[in-house]
Each structure stands twice: as structure tokens, then as C-alpha cells.
């Protein structure tokens, strides 16, 4: 994992992380390998994937527009 990847993950909000977790394409570098393990750890520390976030993401597309 690079310092840039770590900084990107650390700067993301819980909602942004959940949106990426749900809508990212297969092979997204932030969700693979050691970086992916760090991503999951930080997401859990920020409160994880809550039912409220799941519901909000279910009604919004990956970029926040109504679907």
C-alpha cells in the first residue's frame, strides 16, 4: 500500500467508503490486497456499513443521483 492510497482512504467519509464498497468495479485498487484490508479496517472503525447508509445507497446511484 502506498502513502497516497492510505491518505485517500483516511480522508474518505464513512458514506464515501460504503459507496465505493457497493459500487466499485472489480479490481478497484483501494479494495484489493493489503490496501483492501486496510480499507475494510478503517471502514469498520468509522462505523461500518450501517442500515441507514445501505438504504441511502439503495436509492441513489453510485454518484449520488436518483435512480
PDB file as gemmi writes it, atoms N, CA and C in Angstrom:
CRYST1    1.000    1.000    1.000  90.00  90.00  90.00 P 1                      
ATOM      1  N   UNK A   1       0.855  -1.170   0.000  1.00  0.00           N  
ATOM      2  CA  UNK A   1       0.000   0.000   0.000  1.00  0.00           C  
ATOM      3  C   UNK A   1       0.902   1.235   0.000  1.00  0.00           C  
ATOM      4  N   UNK A   2       0.533   2.179  -0.837  1.00  0.00           N  
ATOM      5  CA  UNK A   2       1.308   3.416  -0.909  1.00  0.00           C  
ATOM      6  C   UNK A   2       0.794   4.424   0.112  1.00  0.00           C  
ATOM      7  N   UNK A   3       1.612   5.421   0.398  1.00  0.00           N  
ATOM      8  CA  UNK A   3       1.172   6.504   1.294  1.00  0.00           C  
ATOM      9  C   UNK A   3      -0.020   7.233   0.705  1.00  0.00           C  
ATOM     10  N   UNK A   4      -0.036   7.390  -0.623  1.00  0.00           N  
ATOM     11  CA  UNK A   4      -1.149   8.074  -1.290  1.00  0.00           C  
ATOM     12  C   UNK A   4      -2.453   7.299  -1.105  1.00  0.00           C  
ATOM     13  N   UNK A   5      -2.410   5.974  -1.251  1.00  0.00           N  
ATOM     14  CA  UNK A   5      -3.611   5.157  -1.051  1.00  0.00           C  
ATOM     15  C   UNK A   5      -4.098   5.273   0.395  1.00  0.00           C  
ATOM     16  N   UNK A   6      -3.175   5.217   1.338  1.00  0.00           N  
ATOM     17  CA  UNK A   6      -3.525   5.330   2.760  1.00  0.00           C  
ATOM     18  C   UNK A   6      -4.166   6.689   3.040  1.00  0.00           C  
ATOM     19  N   UNK A   7      -3.575   7.746   2.516  1.00  0.00           N  
ATOM     20  CA  UNK A   7      -4.122   9.093   2.721  1.00  0.00           C  
ATOM     21  C   UNK A   7      -5.510   9.228   2.100  1.00  0.00           C  
ATOM     22  N   UNK A   8      -5.699   8.634   0.915  1.00  0.00           N  
ATOM     23  CA  UNK A   8      -7.010   8.676   0.252  1.00  0.00           C  
ATOM     24  C   UNK A   8      -8.060   8.000   1.114  1.00  0.00           C  
ATOM     25  N   UNK A   9      -7.736   6.814   1.614  1.00  0.00           N  
ATOM     26  CA  UNK A   9      -8.679   6.068   2.451  1.00  0.00           C  
ATOM     27  C   UNK A   9      -8.974   6.839   3.731  1.00  0.00           C  
ATOM     28  N   UNK A  10      -7.935   7.345   4.373  1.00  0.00           N  
ATOM     29  CA  UNK A  10      -8.120   8.066   5.631  1.00  0.00           C  
ATOM     30  C   UNK A  10      -8.984   9.315   5.461  1.00  0.00           C  
ATOM     31  N   UNK A  11      -8.936   9.931   4.291  1.00  0.00           N  
ATOM     32  CA  UNK A  11      -9.687  11.164   4.040  1.00  0.00           C  
ATOM     33  C   UNK A  11     -11.147  10.911   3.665  1.00  0.00           C  
ATOM     34  N   UNK A  12     -11.494   9.679   3.322  1.00  0.00           N  
ATOM     35  CA  UNK A  12     -12.861   9.370   2.891  1.00  0.00           C  
ATOM     36  C   UNK A  12     -13.812   9.330   4.084  1.00  0.00           C  
ATOM     37  N   UNK A  13     -15.037   9.786   3.843  1.00  0.00           N  
ATOM     38  CA  UNK A  13     -16.073   9.675   4.873  1.00  0.00           C  
ATOM     39  C   UNK A  13     -16.598   8.240   4.897  1.00  0.00           C  
ATOM     40  N   UNK A  14     -17.304   7.920   5.952  1.00  0.00           N  
ATOM     41  CA  UNK A  14     -17.925   6.591   6.058  1.00  0.00           C  
ATOM     42  C   UNK A  14     -18.850   6.352   4.865  1.00  0.00           C  
ATOM     43  N   UNK A  15     -19.632   7.349   4.507  1.00  0.00           N  
ATOM     44  CA  UNK A  15     -20.561   7.222   3.384  1.00  0.00           C  
ATOM     45  C   UNK A  15     -19.814   6.989   2.072  1.00  0.00           C  
ATOM     46  N   UNK A  16     -18.750   7.755   1.838  1.00  0.00           N  
ATOM     47  CA  UNK A  16     -17.961   7.590   0.616  1.00  0.00           C  
ATOM     48  C   UNK A  16     -17.354   6.193   0.539  1.00  0.00           C  
ATOM     49  N   UNK A  17     -16.897   5.702   1.664  1.00  0.00           N  
ATOM     50  CA  UNK A  17     -16.312   4.363   1.684  1.00  0.00           C  
ATOM     51  C   UNK A  17     -17.365   3.306   1.375  1.00  0.00           C  
ATOM     52  N   UNK A  18     -18.540   3.454   1.952  1.00  0.00           N  
ATOM     53  CA  UNK A  18     -19.617   2.493   1.691  1.00  0.00           C  
ATOM     54  C   UNK A  18     -20.063   2.542   0.231  1.00  0.00           C  
ATOM     55  N   UNK A  19     -20.120   3.749  -0.322  1.00  0.00           N  
ATOM     56  CA  UNK A  19     -20.496   3.892  -1.732  1.00  0.00           C  
ATOM     57  C   UNK A  19     -19.487   3.172  -2.618  1.00  0.00           C  
ATOM     58  N   UNK A  20     -18.204   3.332  -2.313  1.00  0.00           N  
ATOM     59  CA  UNK A  20     -17.186   2.642  -3.090  1.00  0.00           C  
ATOM     60  C   UNK A  20     -17.313   1.131  -2.904  1.00  0.00           C  
ATOM     61  N   UNK A  21     -17.512   0.693  -1.681  1.00  0.00           N  
ATOM     62  CA  UNK A  21     -17.631  -0.735  -1.376  1.00  0.00           C  
ATOM     63  C   UNK A  21     -18.765  -1.365  -2.200  1.00  0.00           C  
ATOM     64  N   UNK A  22     -19.884  -0.649  -2.312  1.00  0.00           N  
ATOM     65  CA  UNK A  22     -21.032  -1.204  -3.022  1.00  0.00           C  
ATOM     66  C   UNK A  22     -20.915  -1.091  -4.541  1.00  0.00           C  
ATOM     67  N   UNK A  23     -20.394   0.016  -5.056  1.00  0.00           N  
ATOM     68  CA  UNK A  23     -20.481   0.268  -6.488  1.00  0.00           C  
ATOM     69  C   UNK A  23     -19.167   0.151  -7.265  1.00  0.00           C  
ATOM     70  N   UNK A  24     -18.044  -0.069  -6.589  1.00  0.00           N  
ATOM     71  CA  UNK A  24     -16.759  -0.132  -7.288  1.00  0.00           C  
ATOM     72  C   UNK A  24     -16.714  -1.319  -8.247  1.00  0.00           C  
ATOM     73  N   UNK A  25     -16.003  -1.115  -9.323  1.00  0.00           N  
ATOM     74  CA  UNK A  25     -15.809  -2.197 -10.283  1.00  0.00           C  
ATOM     75  C   UNK A  25     -14.814  -3.202  -9.726  1.00  0.00           C  
ATOM     76  N   UNK A  26     -14.924  -4.431 -10.179  1.00  0.00           N  
ATOM     77  CA  UNK A  26     -13.994  -5.474  -9.776  1.00  0.00           C  
ATOM     78  C   UNK A  26     -12.567  -5.027 -10.059  1.00  0.00           C  
ATOM     79  N   UNK A  27     -11.699  -5.237  -9.094  1.00  0.00           N  
ATOM     80  CA  UNK A  27     -10.304  -4.870  -9.264  1.00  0.00           C  
ATOM     81  C   UNK A  27      -9.950  -3.476  -8.793  1.00  0.00           C  
ATOM     82  N   UNK A  28     -10.901  -2.763  -8.190  1.00  0.00           N  
ATOM     83  CA  UNK A  28     -10.612  -1.423  -7.660  1.00  0.00           C  
ATOM     84  C   UNK A  28      -9.410  -1.526  -6.731  1.00  0.00           C  
ATOM     85  N   UNK A  29      -8.326  -0.787  -7.013  1.00  0.00           N  
ATOM     86  CA  UNK A  29      -7.097  -0.902  -6.226  1.00  0.00           C  
ATOM     87  C   UNK A  29      -7.259  -0.650  -4.728  1.00  0.00           C  
ATOM     88  N   UNK A  30      -8.175   0.230  -4.344  1.00  0.00           N  
ATOM     89  CA  UNK A  30      -8.354   0.514  -2.921  1.00  0.00           C  
ATOM     90  C   UNK A  30      -9.048  -0.628  -2.178  1.00  0.00           C  
ATOM     91  N   UNK A  31      -9.596  -1.586  -2.925  1.00  0.00           N  
ATOM     92  CA  UNK A  31     -10.322  -2.690  -2.302  1.00  0.00           C  
ATOM     93  C   UNK A  31      -9.614  -4.027  -2.472  1.00  0.00           C  
ATOM     94  N   UNK A  32      -8.381  -4.010  -2.937  1.00  0.00           N  
ATOM     95  CA  UNK A  32      -7.648  -5.252  -3.207  1.00  0.00           C  
ATOM     96  C   UNK A  32      -6.425  -5.389  -2.307  1.00  0.00           C  
ATOM     97  N   UNK A  33      -6.101  -6.614  -1.962  1.00  0.00           N  
ATOM     98  CA  UNK A  33      -4.872  -6.923  -1.253  1.00  0.00           C  
ATOM     99  C   UNK A  33      -4.727  -6.226   0.083  1.00  0.00           C  
ATOM    100  N   UNK A  34      -3.492  -5.864   0.396  1.00  0.00           N  
ATOM    101  CA  UNK A  34      -3.184  -5.193   1.662  1.00  0.00           C  
ATOM    102  C   UNK A  34      -3.959  -3.884   1.790  1.00  0.00           C  
ATOM    103  N   UNK A  35      -4.099  -3.156   0.687  1.00  0.00           N  
ATOM    104  CA  UNK A  35      -4.836  -1.891   0.698  1.00  0.00           C  
ATOM    105  C   UNK A  35      -6.308  -2.148   1.009  1.00  0.00           C  
ATOM    106  N   UNK A  36      -6.872  -3.194   0.431  1.00  0.00           N  
ATOM    107  CA  UNK A  36      -8.258  -3.561   0.706  1.00  0.00           C  
ATOM    108  C   UNK A  36      -8.486  -3.949   2.156  1.00  0.00           C  
ATOM    109  N   UNK A  37      -7.509  -4.633   2.746  1.00  0.00           N  
ATOM    110  CA  UNK A  37      -7.607  -4.988   4.164  1.00  0.00           C  
ATOM    111  C   UNK A  37      -7.603  -3.729   5.027  1.00  0.00           C  
ATOM    112  N   UNK A  38      -6.755  -2.770   4.660  1.00  0.00           N  
ATOM    113  CA  UNK A  38      -6.709  -1.502   5.389  1.00  0.00           C  
ATOM    114  C   UNK A  38      -8.030  -0.749   5.200  1.00  0.00           C  
ATOM    115  N   UNK A  39      -8.562  -0.737   3.981  1.00  0.00           N  
ATOM    116  CA  UNK A  39      -9.836  -0.088   3.686  1.00  0.00           C  
ATOM    117  C   UNK A  39     -10.928  -0.660   4.599  1.00  0.00           C  
ATOM    118  N   UNK A  40     -11.018  -1.990   4.677  1.00  0.00           N  
ATOM    119  CA  UNK A  40     -12.040  -2.640   5.499  1.00  0.00           C  
ATOM    120  C   UNK A  40     -11.866  -2.293   6.978  1.00  0.00           C  
ATOM    121  N   UNK A  41     -10.622  -2.244   7.448  1.00  0.00           N  
ATOM    122  CA  UNK A  41     -10.336  -1.904   8.846  1.00  0.00           C  
ATOM    123  C   UNK A  41     -10.796  -0.486   9.158  1.00  0.00           C  
ATOM    124  N   UNK A  42     -10.456   0.454   8.282  1.00  0.00           N  
ATOM    125  CA  UNK A  42     -10.827   1.853   8.504  1.00  0.00           C  
ATOM    126  C   UNK A  42     -12.346   2.024   8.416  1.00  0.00           C  
ATOM    127  N   UNK A  43     -12.978   1.367   7.457  1.00  0.00           N  
ATOM    128  CA  UNK A  43     -14.434   1.452   7.347  1.00  0.00           C  
ATOM    129  C   UNK A  43     -15.091   0.946   8.631  1.00  0.00           C  
ATOM    130  N   UNK A  44     -14.609  -0.153   9.172  1.00  0.00           N  
ATOM    131  CA  UNK A  44     -15.162  -0.675  10.420  1.00  0.00           C  
ATOM    132  C   UNK A  44     -14.975   0.324  11.557  1.00  0.00           C  
ATOM    133  N   UNK A  45     -13.795   0.944  11.627  1.00  0.00           N  
ATOM    134  CA  UNK A  45     -13.521   1.933  12.671  1.00  0.00           C  
ATOM    135  C   UNK A  45     -14.430   3.156  12.558  1.00  0.00           C  
ATOM    136  N   UNK A  46     -14.844   3.476  11.329  1.00  0.00           N  
ATOM    137  CA  UNK A  46     -15.713   4.643  11.108  1.00  0.00           C  
ATOM    138  C   UNK A  46     -17.183   4.302  11.317  1.00  0.00           C  
ATOM    139  N   UNK A  47     -17.480   3.057  11.661  1.00  0.00           N  
ATOM    140  CA  UNK A  47     -18.867   2.683  11.941  1.00  0.00           C  
ATOM    141  C   UNK A  47     -19.431   1.646  10.996  1.00  0.00           C  
ATOM    142  N   UNK A  48     -18.666   1.259   9.985  1.00  0.00           N  
ATOM    143  CA  UNK A  48     -19.089   0.199   9.077  1.00  0.00           C  
ATOM    144  C   UNK A  48     -20.218   0.591   8.140  1.00  0.00           C  
ATOM    145  N   UNK A  49     -20.797  -0.447   7.558  1.00  0.00           N  
ATOM    146  CA  UNK A  49     -21.871  -0.298   6.585  1.00  0.00           C  
ATOM    147  C   UNK A  49     -23.193  -0.404   7.336  1.00  0.00           C  
ATOM    148  N   UNK A  50     -23.752   0.738   7.713  1.00  0.00           N  
ATOM    149  CA  UNK A  50     -24.966   0.764   8.535  1.00  0.00           C  
ATOM    150  C   UNK A  50     -26.217   0.569   7.675  1.00  0.00           C  
ATOM    151  N   UNK A  51     -27.327   0.159   8.303  1.00  0.00           N  
ATOM    152  CA  UNK A  51     -28.580   0.045   7.557  1.00  0.00           C  
ATOM    153  C   UNK A  51     -29.006   1.377   6.922  1.00  0.00           C  
ATOM    154  N   UNK A  52     -28.731   2.478   7.630  1.00  0.00           N  
ATOM    155  CA  UNK A  52     -29.110   3.796   7.101  1.00  0.00           C  
ATOM    156  C   UNK A  52     -28.331   4.118   5.823  1.00  0.00           C  
ATOM    157  N   UNK A  53     -27.048   3.845   5.845  1.00  0.00           N  
ATOM    158  CA  UNK A  53     -26.233   4.094   4.642  1.00  0.00           C  
ATOM    159  C   UNK A  53     -26.654   3.148   3.535  1.00  0.00           C  
ATOM    160  N   UNK A  54     -26.905   1.903   3.867  1.00  0.00           N  
ATOM    161  CA  UNK A  54     -27.337   0.937   2.862  1.00  0.00           C  
ATOM    162  C   UNK A  54     -28.624   1.388   2.177  1.00  0.00           C  
ATOM    163  N   UNK A  55     -29.588   1.869   2.976  1.00  0.00           N  
ATOM    164  CA  UNK A  55     -30.848   2.359   2.402  1.00  0.00           C  
ATOM    165  C   UNK A  55     -30.612   3.570   1.509  1.00  0.00           C  
ATOM    166  N   UNK A  56     -29.766   4.496   1.965  1.00  0.00           N  
ATOM    167  CA  UNK A  56     -29.480   5.687   1.164  1.00  0.00           C  
ATOM    168  C   UNK A  56     -28.809   5.311  -0.156  1.00  0.00           C  
ATOM    169  N   UNK A  57     -27.887   4.407  -0.108  1.00  0.00           N  
ATOM    170  CA  UNK A  57     -27.204   3.984  -1.334  1.00  0.00           C  
ATOM    171  C   UNK A  57     -28.128   3.196  -2.259  1.00  0.00           C  
ATOM    172  N   UNK A  58     -29.085   2.490  -1.678  1.00  0.00           N  
ATOM    173  CA  UNK A  58     -30.021   1.713  -2.482  1.00  0.00           C  
ATOM    174  C   UNK A  58     -30.907   2.592  -3.347  1.00  0.00           C  
ATOM    175  N   UNK A  59     -31.137   3.831  -2.911  1.00  0.00           N  
ATOM    176  CA  UNK A  59     -31.992   4.756  -3.634  1.00  0.00           C  
ATOM    177  C   UNK A  59     -31.206   5.704  -4.514  1.00  0.00           C  
ATOM    178  N   UNK A  60     -29.917   5.719  -4.346  1.00  0.00           N  
ATOM    179  CA  UNK A  60     -29.075   6.603  -5.140  1.00  0.00           C  
ATOM    180  C   UNK A  60     -28.129   5.775  -5.989  1.00  0.00           C  
ATOM    181  N   UNK A  61     -27.818   6.279  -7.162  1.00  0.00           N  
ATOM    182  CA  UNK A  61     -26.824   5.627  -7.991  1.00  0.00           C  
ATOM    183  C   UNK A  61     -25.438   5.846  -7.414  1.00  0.00           C  
ATOM    184  N   UNK A  62     -24.425   5.289  -8.038  1.00  0.00           N  
ATOM    185  CA  UNK A  62     -23.084   5.371  -7.491  1.00  0.00           C  
ATOM    186  C   UNK A  62     -22.545   6.783  -7.358  1.00  0.00           C  
ATOM    187  N   UNK A  63     -23.090   7.742  -8.065  1.00  0.00           N  
ATOM    188  CA  UNK A  63     -22.565   9.114  -7.996  1.00  0.00           C  
ATOM    189  C   UNK A  63     -23.533  10.059  -7.309  1.00  0.00           C  
ATOM    190  N   UNK A  64     -24.570   9.493  -6.645  1.00  0.00           N  
ATOM    191  CA  UNK A  64     -25.458  10.310  -5.837  1.00  0.00           C  
ATOM    192  C   UNK A  64     -26.724  10.763  -6.530  1.00  0.00           C  
ATOM    193  N   UNK A  65     -26.905  10.432  -7.795  1.00  0.00           N  
ATOM    194  CA  UNK A  65     -28.120  10.859  -8.487  1.00  0.00           C  
ATOM    195  C   UNK A  65     -29.243   9.870  -8.205  1.00  0.00           C  
ATOM    196  N   UNK A  66     -30.458  10.332  -8.230  1.00  0.00           N  
ATOM    197  CA  UNK A  66     -31.609   9.449  -8.026  1.00  0.00           C  
ATOM    198  C   UNK A  66     -31.703   8.503  -9.214  1.00  0.00           C  
ATOM    199  N   UNK A  67     -31.950   7.212  -8.880  1.00  0.00           N  
ATOM    200  CA  UNK A  67     -32.072   6.234  -9.955  1.00  0.00           C  
ATOM    201  C   UNK A  67     -33.507   5.838 -10.179  1.00  0.00           C  
TER     202      UNK A  67                                                      
END                                                                             
